[in-house]
Amino acid sequence: MGLLRLFPVQASTFAPDVDHLLYFLLAVAVFFSLAIFCSIFYFAIRYRRRSENELPRAIHGGMALEILWSVIPFGLTMVMFTWGASIYFNESRPPDNALDVYVVGKQWMWKLEHLGGQREINELHIPVGRAVRLTMTSEDAIHSFFVPAFRTKQDAVPGRYTTTWFKPTKAGKYHLFCAEYCGTNHSRMGGWVYVMAPRDYEAWLSGGASGGSLAENGQKLFDELACGNCHKPDGSGRCPSLSGLFGKTVQLAGGATVKADEGYIRESILQPQAKIVAGYGPIMPTFQGLVTEEGVMQLIEYIKSLGPPPGAPAGGIAAR
């Protein structure tokens, strides 16, 4: 007879931390529930009215009791908040050497693409012991990428990027779900995460069909859209140079600044009037409806691959 498992297997570095916090919350809830119900029954019997003329003794004050039942709950809630916040911030900061995978949610499937160009539908192959960062968006409704064994869940939201990360600790096959109701076939929007030994993962990468890396496909799309006519590498075009742009601070018209991350680049491609780069006019057309979410991700990876030209500072992404 198999072991009755109350919780999913712990298959990531986050899983023990999340479970320990859950055990603490359950223990506090059970303790106070039992204490309250036992007190109710005890007081109901101990201080029941024994005659029609019996009156309870009046009690004035009780400052110590008031302080006690105020300080104890406050202390417990602060422990819960601090503990939960530490886990949240840890899960919100992927390491710099994390393996990047792009994810697009669509009714009703998950489309995933590795930097090497390998594409998957409702499946994700990753190596054990390696941090993995997912950059996600949605083509339609809000979806939620949920892997119970990793204790990680993150919404994929239309029109923006969200990120999550995890570091698997056990090789195996784990369920992937959508945890946000997204339509009539929501229950069928699932899949599997395959955590593999590094050697097996490398073999899978080499055997997977790939029409080029994300950056290479992004360069092809960049050339097809004739983006290079305006975005000259040396900054002499009508639009700012994209060389060395990613991760830099961009000066905007009006004096504001913005970091050139994935979200900024995506917005600049699809909504070029949203943030105008200082020193340039609003001349860039929108590519909304002309470039798919996968195409946007390819363009982002291509821009991320561009190093700064010798002796030339990086500018903003678009003259808009």
N, C-alpha and C positions, 0 to 999 in steps of 0.2 A: 504494500500500500504506500502510495507516494506521500511525501510530507505536505501537510496542509500549510500553504504559504499565505500569510495575511498581507504581506507587502511584496512588491516586485523585487527581484534580485538586485543587489547593489552592484552596479557595473560602471560607475564613474567616481571620480574623486569627490564630487559633490554629494553623492548619495548618502554616505555615513553622516555628514554634517546635517543634511536636511532631515534624516531619520531621527537623529538624536534630538533635534529641536522638536520634532513631532512627538517623540516619546515624552519629552518634558511637558509639552502642552497637554497631552493626554493624561499624564500623571497628575498635574495640577487640577485639571477638570474633574477627574475621578475622585481625587481627595476631597475637594470642596463639595462635590455633589453628595458623596457619602456623609461628609460632616454635616451638611445642611439637613439632609433627610433624617439622619440619626438624631440631630438636635430637635427637629420637629416632633418626632415620635417621643423622645425623652420628655420634652417640655409638655407635650399634650398629656402625658400620663402623670408626670411628677407634679405639675401645677394645675391639674384639673380642679374644677370647682366641686367641692364635696358637700356643700349645703347651699340653700337659697340665700342665707344671710352672710355667707363668707365673702369678704372683699379683699382684694390684693393689697399688699402693703405698698404705699407710695414710695417711689425711689426718685431722689433728686440728684442730678449730677451723673457722674460716670465718665469723667474726662479720660481716664486711662483706657477704658474700653473704646471710646470714640477714636482716640489716637491709634489704638491697636488695629482696629478694623479699617482704618484709613491708610496707615503706613504699610501694612502687609500687602494689600492689593496693589498699592502704588509700586512697591519694590518689585513685586512679581511682574507687573506689566513693563517696568523698565528693563528687567532681565530679558523678557520676551522681545521687547523692541530692540535692544542692543544686540542680542543674539541673532535675531532675524535680519537686522540691518547689515551685520557683518557678513552673513551668508549672501545677502543680496548684492552688496558691493563687490564681493569676491566673484560672483557669477557675472557681474557687469563689466569686468575688466579682463578681456582675453589677453594672453601673453603675446608678445611681439612675434614669436616664432610659430604661432598657431597656423595650422593647415587651413587655408581658405577654401570654402565651398559656397557657391551662390545657389539660392533656393527661391523658386517662384511658385507660389500657391495659386491654383486655378481650380475652379469647379469641374471635376472633383478629383484632383491629382496633385502630387508634388513633383515639380520638375527641378532637378538638381544638376549642377554643372561644376566640374573641377577645373582648376586653373590650367591643367593640361589639355582641356577640351573634352574629357570624357563626360558623357551625359547619361543621366539615369532618370527613370520614372518610378516613383514610389519605392525607391531603393537607395541606400546610401552605403557605400563601402569606405571604411576608414581603418587606419592602423591602430592597434592597441598601444597605449602608453604615449600617444601623441595628442596634444591639444588641437581641437578642431573648432574653427570659428565659422559660423553660418551667417551670411548676409542675406536677408530675406525681404521679399516684397510680395504683393499679390496683384493679380490681373483683374480681380473682380471684387469679391466680398472679403471680409476679414477672416483669416484662417489662423490656426494656432498649431505650431510645430511642437509636438509633445512626445517625448520618449520616457515612459515611466521608469525604466531601468536606470536612466541617467539622472532622474529627478530634475529634469529641465523642461520648461515650457515657455514658448515665446510667440507672441502674435506676429503674423505676417499681414501688414496693413497696406491697402492700396495707396499709391501716391507717395510712399516714403520707404526708407530702409530701416529695418530693425536688425539687431545682431544678438546672437547668443553664442555660448561656447561651452564645451565640455571636454573632459579628458577621460576616455574610456580606460578601464582597468582590467576588464575581462573579455577575452575573445568569445564571440558567440553571435547569436541572431536575436535581435530585440525588436519588439513591436514599435511602430511609429503610428501615431494617431493625429487627427485634427481635433483639437479640444475646443473649438469655437464653432457653434452651429452656423453652417454656411449654405444651407439649402436642403433640397429634398434628398439628395444622396450623400449627405454629410457623413453618415455612418460608414459609408464605403470608402471614404477618403483616408486610407491608411496605407501602411507599407512596412518595410523592414529595414533595420540598420544592421549591417554586417560588420562586426569588429574582427579584424583579421590580424594575424601575426605580421610583422613588418615585411618579411620575405614574401608571404602570400599576397600582401597588399601591393608590393612592387610588381609581382607577377600579374596581378589583376590590372594594374595601370598599363603595363606594357602590352597586355592582350586586349585591352578595351579599344573599340573603334573610336578614332579621333580624327576629326577633320582639321586639326591644328589647335593650338592652345587658345585660350580666351584672348590673350594679348594679340596673337597673330590674326585671329578672326576680327578683333577690334580694329586692327590696322587696315584690313581689307575693307571693312565697313567705313572707316574714316576716309579712305581713298574714294570709295564709291559715292559717298555723300559730298565729296569735294571740299571737305573741311579744311584741307591744307591750303586752299586758295586764300583763306583769310587768316588762319592760325599759322603764321610762319615761325619756324624754330628760332630765328634770330630776333623775333619781335618786330619785324618791319612790316607786317601785314596790318590789315584793318582791324584785326582782333588780336588780343594778347597771345603771347607764346604759351604753349602748353608744356614746354620742356621744364621738368623739375617742379611742376605745379603741385602735385599731390602732397598733402600734409603741410603745405605752406599757408601763411596768413595772407589773404587777399584784401587789398584796400578797395572799398566800394565808394561809389558816388555818394556824397553826403557825409563822409567821414567815418562810416561804420566799417568794421572788418569782419571777416568770416574765414573759418578754416576750410581749406579745400579738401574735404573728405568725400566719401562716396555719395552722401546725401546732397552735398553742394553741386557736385558734377552732374548728378542725375537731374537735379532741378534746373541746372543751366542748359541741359540738352532739351528738356521737355517744356520748361517755363522760362525761357531766356530773359523775359522782362522782369523777373522777380527780384534779381539783384544785379544792378548795373555796376560794372567794374569802373573804377575811377579812371578818367582820361579817355574813355571810349564812349561811342554813341550807341543807341539802342538799334543796331542794324541786324543782329542775328535772328534768323527766323526760327520758329518753333519746329521741333521734330516730333511733336505729339501726334500719335497715330501713324507716323512714318517709320518709327523704329520700335521694335518690340522690346519687352522687358529684358529678354535675353540679349538683344542687340545693345541696349544701354549698358548692361553689365560687361559686355565685350569691349565697348568703348572705354569704360572706366578702367578696365585692366590694361588697355593699351596706353591710356594716359598715365596710369601709375608706373608703367614701364619706361616712360620717357625721362631720361636724365637731363639735367640742365646742360646747355651748351657751354663750352669753356669760356669762363669770364662773363657769362650773361646771367643776370638774375631772372628768376621765374616771375611771370605775371599772372593775371587772372585768367579764367577759362574762356570767357567770351566777351566780345564787345557787343553790347545789347541795346 
